[in-house]
Amino acid sequence: MWRSMFELRRLYVKPDVQRQGVGRRLLEAVIQAGRIKSMYAWVEQKNEIGRAFYARRGFVKVNERKEDFLGTVTVVEKWVWRCQKTASAFGTDGPPR
């Protein structure tokens, strides 16, 4: 059974191993294991590395909101990814089998 929407809560990669495909492989594993058709993640607007990561994977920013955490207000953006029936952002043909 395919899940129509999945919320990705946290995906962090240690700085010393960023830009080596670790995050991409983690994301691929989540999609494969969860049989996911689409997912979204909230990313802090000031997190340029995270926003660029999701954009490279085919996520699209759909909206943003302000969040207040213990008196500190930050802007977070909602990024959404949808599996394509042709080639996905991960170089595979459609949803994982």
N, CA and C atoms as a LAMMPS dump frame, in Angstrom:
ITEM: TIMESTEP
0
ITEM: NUMBER OF ATOMS
291
ITEM: BOX BOUNDS ff ff ff
-5.0000000000000000e+02 5.0000000000000000e+02
-5.0000000000000000e+02 5.0000000000000000e+02
-5.0000000000000000e+02 5.0000000000000000e+02
ITEM: ATOMS id mol type element x y z
1 1 1 N 0.838 -1.187 0
2 1 2 C 0 0 0
3 1 3 C 0.881 1.247 0
4 2 1 N 0.564 2.174 -0.869
5 2 2 C 1.298 3.428 -0.957
6 2 3 C 0.675 4.471 -0.039
7 3 1 N 1.516 5.209 0.639
8 3 2 C 1.041 6.315 1.487
9 3 3 C 0.948 7.567 0.627
10 4 1 N -0.181 8.25 0.73
11 4 2 C -0.368 9.41 -0.132
12 4 3 C 0.402 10.641 0.351
13 5 1 N 0.585 10.811 1.67
14 5 2 C 1.342 11.962 2.169
15 5 3 C 2.062 11.571 3.452
16 6 1 N 3.309 11.962 3.55
17 6 2 C 4.164 11.616 4.672
18 6 3 C 4.846 12.879 5.155
19 7 1 N 4.875 13.084 6.463
20 7 2 C 5.592 14.23 7.017
21 7 3 C 6.975 13.778 7.455
22 8 1 N 7.985 14.392 6.885
23 8 2 C 9.362 14.131 7.273
24 8 3 C 9.686 15.082 8.421
25 9 1 N 9.834 14.54 9.619
26 9 2 C 10.001 15.388 10.803
27 9 3 C 11.423 15.919 10.963
28 10 1 N 12.4 15.059 10.791
29 10 2 C 13.79 15.469 10.993
30 10 3 C 14.691 14.718 10.017
31 11 1 N 15.607 15.443 9.412
32 11 2 C 16.655 14.83 8.603
33 11 3 C 17.888 15.706 8.756
34 12 1 N 18.788 15.252 9.577
35 12 2 C 20.02 16 9.826
36 12 3 C 21.208 15.142 9.442
37 13 1 N 22.19 15.781 8.821
38 13 2 C 23.441 15.125 8.478
39 13 3 C 24.562 15.958 9.083
40 14 1 N 25.469 15.286 9.774
41 14 2 C 26.583 16.005 10.409
42 14 3 C 27.354 16.803 9.359
43 15 1 N 27.766 18.019 9.707
44 15 2 C 28.451 18.882 8.735
45 15 3 C 29.662 18.233 8.059
46 16 1 N 30.4 17.391 8.782
47 16 2 C 31.61 16.812 8.192
48 16 3 C 31.323 15.755 7.123
49 17 1 N 30.058 15.322 6.996
50 17 2 C 29.715 14.363 5.939
51 17 3 C 28.64 14.897 4.988
52 18 1 N 28.344 16.196 5.083
53 18 2 C 27.392 16.788 4.156
54 18 3 C 28.015 16.843 2.763
55 19 1 N 27.138 16.868 1.745
56 19 2 C 27.533 16.934 0.331
57 19 3 C 28.265 15.669 -0.132
58 20 1 N 27.987 14.541 0.557
59 20 2 C 28.577 13.26 0.173
60 20 3 C 27.501 12.227 -0.166
61 21 1 N 26.244 12.642 -0.286
62 21 2 C 25.165 11.742 -0.663
63 21 3 C 24.481 11.041 0.499
64 22 1 N 24.876 11.356 1.729
65 22 2 C 24.281 10.704 2.9
66 22 3 C 22.81 11.074 3.031
67 23 1 N 22.496 12.356 2.963
68 23 2 C 21.11 12.804 3.077
69 23 3 C 20.241 12.252 1.958
70 24 1 N 20.775 12.252 0.744
71 24 2 C 20.029 11.71 -0.395
72 24 3 C 19.717 10.232 -0.182
73 25 1 N 20.693 9.458 0.286
74 25 2 C 20.467 8.032 0.518
75 25 3 C 19.47 7.794 1.652
76 26 1 N 19.525 8.629 2.692
77 26 2 C 18.539 8.512 3.769
78 26 3 C 17.131 8.777 3.242
79 27 1 N 16.991 9.816 2.442
80 27 2 C 15.689 10.159 1.873
81 27 3 C 15.183 9.036 0.966
82 28 1 N 16.055 8.482 0.146
83 28 2 C 15.675 7.361 -0.717
84 28 3 C 15.197 6.175 0.115
85 29 1 N 15.907 5.885 1.213
86 29 2 C 15.532 4.754 2.071
87 29 3 C 14.154 4.962 2.693
88 30 1 N 13.861 6.192 3.105
89 30 2 C 12.545 6.501 3.675
90 30 3 C 11.453 6.251 2.635
91 31 1 N 11.684 6.722 1.42
92 31 2 C 10.693 6.559 0.352
93 31 3 C 10.499 5.084 0.034
94 32 1 N 11.587 4.345 -0.086
95 32 2 C 11.5 2.909 -0.396
96 32 3 C 10.777 2.147 0.713
97 33 1 N 11.208 2.346 1.947
98 33 2 C 10.654 1.583 3.07
99 33 3 C 9.209 1.956 3.353
100 34 1 N 8.881 3.226 3.195
101 34 2 C 7.534 3.684 3.531
102 34 3 C 6.555 3.659 2.383
103 35 1 N 7.052 3.319 1.186
104 35 2 C 6.201 3.306 -0.004
105 35 3 C 5.421 4.622 -0.101
106 36 1 N 6.18 5.685 -0.214
107 36 2 C 5.641 7.041 -0.136
108 36 3 C 5.466 7.645 -1.524
109 37 1 N 4.292 8.221 -1.759
110 37 2 C 4.014 8.921 -3.014
111 37 3 C 4.372 10.402 -2.916
112 38 1 N 4.199 10.966 -1.732
113 38 2 C 4.522 12.374 -1.541
114 38 3 C 4.852 12.62 -0.078
115 39 1 N 5.623 13.672 0.153
116 39 2 C 5.983 14.013 1.531
117 39 3 C 6.232 15.507 1.629
118 40 1 N 6.222 15.968 2.872
119 40 2 C 6.553 17.369 3.106
120 40 3 C 7.462 17.489 4.313
121 41 1 N 8.192 18.593 4.341
122 41 2 C 9.094 18.886 5.447
123 41 3 C 9.033 20.384 5.726
124 42 1 N 9.112 20.731 6.99
125 42 2 C 9.197 22.138 7.392
126 42 3 C 10.672 22.456 7.607
127 43 1 N 11.134 23.535 6.977
128 43 2 C 12.543 23.918 7.033
129 43 3 C 12.626 25.374 7.479
130 44 1 N 13.504 25.654 8.425
131 44 2 C 13.686 27.043 8.838
132 44 3 C 14.158 27.865 7.647
133 45 1 N 13.557 29.026 7.48
134 45 2 C 13.893 29.884 6.352
135 45 3 C 15.382 30.24 6.344
136 46 1 N 15.971 30.369 7.52
137 46 2 C 17.391 30.739 7.579
138 46 3 C 18.328 29.56 7.281
139 47 1 N 17.786 28.354 7.132
140 47 2 C 18.586 27.168 6.86
141 47 3 C 18.813 27.022 5.353
142 48 1 N 19.762 27.791 4.829
143 48 2 C 20.016 27.788 3.385
144 48 3 C 20.467 26.421 2.879
145 49 1 N 21.262 25.72 3.665
146 49 2 C 21.743 24.398 3.258
147 49 3 C 20.573 23.423 3.144
148 50 1 N 19.686 23.435 4.136
149 50 2 C 18.526 22.545 4.116
150 50 3 C 17.576 22.856 2.972
151 51 1 N 17.334 24.148 2.733
152 51 2 C 16.439 24.541 1.643
153 51 3 C 17.005 24.118 0.299
154 52 1 N 18.315 24.285 0.112
155 52 2 C 18.955 23.882 -1.144
156 52 3 C 18.909 22.358 -1.313
157 53 1 N 19.085 21.627 -0.214
158 53 2 C 19.017 20.158 -0.261
159 53 3 C 17.66 19.701 -0.778
160 54 1 N 16.59 20.225 -0.194
161 54 2 C 15.248 19.82 -0.609
162 54 3 C 14.956 20.247 -2.043
163 55 1 N 15.396 21.432 -2.426
164 55 2 C 15.177 21.894 -3.803
165 55 3 C 15.878 20.966 -4.801
166 56 1 N 17.096 20.533 -4.498
167 56 2 C 17.818 19.609 -5.386
168 56 3 C 17.12 18.256 -5.495
169 57 1 N 16.385 17.872 -4.468
170 57 2 C 15.678 16.582 -4.479
171 57 3 C 14.307 16.68 -5.133
172 58 1 N 13.941 17.851 -5.631
173 58 2 C 12.658 17.998 -6.308
174 58 3 C 11.53 18.506 -5.425
175 59 1 N 11.825 18.883 -4.176
176 59 2 C 10.817 19.477 -3.301
177 59 3 C 10.544 20.902 -3.79
178 60 1 N 9.323 21.363 -3.562
179 60 2 C 8.925 22.715 -3.945
180 60 3 C 8.368 23.414 -2.716
181 61 1 N 8.802 24.656 -2.5
182 61 2 C 8.262 25.441 -1.382
183 61 3 C 6.83 25.825 -1.711
184 62 1 N 5.907 25.51 -0.776
185 62 2 C 4.5 25.814 -1.026
186 62 3 C 3.944 26.912 -0.124
187 63 1 N 4.523 27.082 1.054
188 63 2 C 4.097 28.196 1.913
189 63 3 C 5.081 28.365 3.064
190 64 1 N 4.798 29.339 3.898
191 64 2 C 5.636 29.578 5.077
192 64 3 C 4.772 30.091 6.212
193 65 1 N 5.307 29.981 7.418
194 65 2 C 4.583 30.485 8.589
195 65 3 C 5.604 30.873 9.652
196 66 1 N 5.137 31.689 10.593
197 66 2 C 5.972 32.059 11.734
198 66 3 C 5.654 31.127 12.887
199 67 1 N 6.683 30.707 13.589
200 67 2 C 6.513 29.875 14.777
201 67 3 C 7.192 30.549 15.955
202 68 1 N 6.544 30.477 17.103
203 68 2 C 7.085 31.038 18.339
204 68 3 C 7.479 29.876 19.237
205 69 1 N 8.771 29.764 19.492
206 69 2 C 9.273 28.715 20.374
207 69 3 C 9.973 29.376 21.553
208 70 1 N 9.314 29.33 22.705
209 70 2 C 9.847 29.923 23.933
210 70 3 C 10.244 31.38 23.74
211 71 1 N 9.402 32.127 23.031
212 71 2 C 9.637 33.553 22.857
213 71 3 C 10.507 33.914 21.665
214 72 1 N 11.045 32.934 20.969
215 72 2 C 11.838 33.198 19.779
216 72 3 C 10.992 32.878 18.551
217 73 1 N 10.79 33.9 17.72
218 73 2 C 9.975 33.716 16.521
219 73 3 C 10.898 33.397 15.346
220 74 1 N 10.538 32.365 14.619
221 74 2 C 11.298 31.984 13.429
222 74 3 C 10.33 31.701 12.294
223 75 1 N 10.787 31.858 11.078
224 75 2 C 9.97 31.569 9.903
225 75 3 C 10.359 30.187 9.391
226 76 1 N 9.354 29.343 9.189
227 76 2 C 9.586 28.021 8.614
228 76 3 C 8.826 27.921 7.3
229 77 1 N 9.415 27.163 6.38
230 77 2 C 8.822 26.988 5.064
231 77 3 C 8.398 25.538 4.885
232 78 1 N 7.261 25.335 4.248
233 78 2 C 6.792 23.985 3.947
234 78 3 C 7.245 23.622 2.534
235 79 1 N 8.014 22.522 2.429
236 79 2 C 8.519 22.017 1.158
237 79 3 C 7.844 20.68 0.881
238 80 1 N 7.323 20.508 -0.331
239 80 2 C 6.571 19.298 -0.696
240 80 3 C 7.248 18.597 -1.867
241 81 1 N 7.271 17.264 -1.786
242 81 2 C 7.788 16.412 -2.859
243 81 3 C 6.704 15.431 -3.27
244 82 1 N 6.551 15.239 -4.57
245 82 2 C 5.605 14.256 -5.097
246 82 3 C 6.339 13.363 -6.079
247 83 1 N 6.139 12.071 -5.942
248 83 2 C 6.764 11.11 -6.83
249 83 3 C 6.224 11.295 -8.239
250 84 1 N 7.104 11.311 -9.196
251 84 2 C 6.715 11.422 -10.598
252 84 3 C 6.626 10.026 -11.203
253 85 1 N 5.704 9.825 -12.101
254 85 2 C 5.57 8.504 -12.735
255 85 3 C 6.681 8.251 -13.728
256 86 1 N 7.324 9.309 -14.201
257 86 2 C 8.452 9.111 -15.109
258 86 3 C 9.717 9.108 -14.266
259 87 1 N 10.614 10.012 -14.489
260 87 2 C 11.861 10.014 -13.716
261 87 3 C 11.698 10.881 -12.478
262 88 1 N 12.103 10.365 -11.342
263 88 2 C 12.024 11.122 -10.091
264 88 3 C 13.298 11.912 -9.886
265 89 1 N 13.318 12.707 -8.84
266 89 2 C 14.493 13.495 -8.498
267 89 3 C 15.667 12.618 -8.101
268 90 1 N 15.39 11.333 -7.87
269 90 2 C 16.449 10.424 -7.423
270 90 3 C 16.987 9.563 -8.547
271 91 1 N 16.545 9.799 -9.779
272 91 2 C 17.082 9.08 -10.911
273 91 3 C 16.479 7.697 -11.11
274 92 1 N 15.313 7.435 -10.561
275 92 2 C 14.651 6.141 -10.761
276 92 3 C 13.406 6.338 -11.615
277 93 1 N 12.882 5.278 -12.124
278 93 2 C 11.66 5.355 -12.914
279 93 3 C 10.443 5.182 -12.031
280 94 1 N 9.848 6.286 -11.625
281 94 2 C 8.606 6.248 -10.861
282 94 3 C 8.783 5.78 -9.442
283 95 1 N 7.667 5.407 -8.816
284 95 2 C 7.696 5.005 -7.423
285 95 3 C 8.53 3.749 -7.215
286 96 1 N 9.18 3.622 -6.077
287 96 2 C 9.927 2.402 -5.785
288 96 3 C 8.996 1.199 -5.833
289 97 1 N 9.511 0.077 -6.24
290 97 2 C 8.708 -1.144 -6.324
291 97 3 C 8.896 -2.001 -5.106
